[in-house]
Amino acid sequence: MESFEQILEQYRPMIHHMIRKLNIYKNQEEFEQIGLIALWEAYENRQEEKGSFTSYAYITIRGKMLKALSKARRTEDTFVYPKEEFWNGETDPDLRPPLELETLLAYCDGLTENETKWVVGTFYNQLKISEIAEREGKSISAVKKWRQGALAKLRMRNH
């Protein structure tokens, strides 16, 4: 009976052949280790009466590599790896810019001056009702009435 070192020297080309045959181009060193472990298992579990060791070693090495390939594929399919732009903080150029003042004012046709102040203050300047009231020197209830009138007119226009 040959020692494992002799078997290893004799069958190492088979491991490299299997890596090429299965078109393994990523992690070749890892698959070489898988092949070496499979060869060791074949060496330990061989049964001379069941057939040639070469066939058994070939099937064992191929089976272990295919199993590792399918596991790697499942892992790759399970995890989502963001594109490089995600990590760089780059934004999508197709995203629409925020409402421009001119666009917003186009919606204000037919509104009173105060209702327009509420629309611009709320949607362009992102102010709260109390902040608009303070800025305009009016009461909060007056600004709420501007809001009520503006929303009513805008809803009527869209129906």
Residue pairs with C-beta under 8 A, 6 or more apart in sequence:
2 10
4 40
4 43
7 39
7 43
7 53
7 57
8 36
8 39
11 39
11 54
11 57
14 35
14 39
14 57
14 58
14 61
15 32
15 35
15 36
15 39
15 61
16 32
18 35
18 58
18 61
18 62
18 65
19 28
19 31
19 32
19 35
19 65
22 62
22 65
22 66
22 69
24 31
24 65
24 69
27 72
30 68
31 65
31 68
34 64
34 65
34 68
35 61
35 64
35 65
37 64
38 57
38 60
38 61
38 63
38 64
38 65
39 57
39 60
39 61
41 60
41 64
42 53
42 56
42 57
42 60
42 61
43 57
46 53
46 56
50 56
99 123
99 124
101 120
101 124
104 119
104 120
104 123
104 124
105 116
105 120
107 119
107 154
108 115
108 116
108 119
108 120
110 153
110 157
111 119
111 149
111 150
111 153
111 154
112 146
112 149
114 136
114 142
114 146
115 146
115 147
115 149
115 150
115 153
116 150
117 132
117 136
117 146
118 132
118 143
118 146
118 147
118 150
119 150
121 127
121 131
121 132
121 135
122 129
122 132
122 147
127 135
129 140
129 143
129 144
129 147
130 140
132 143
133 139
133 140
133 142
133 143
136 143
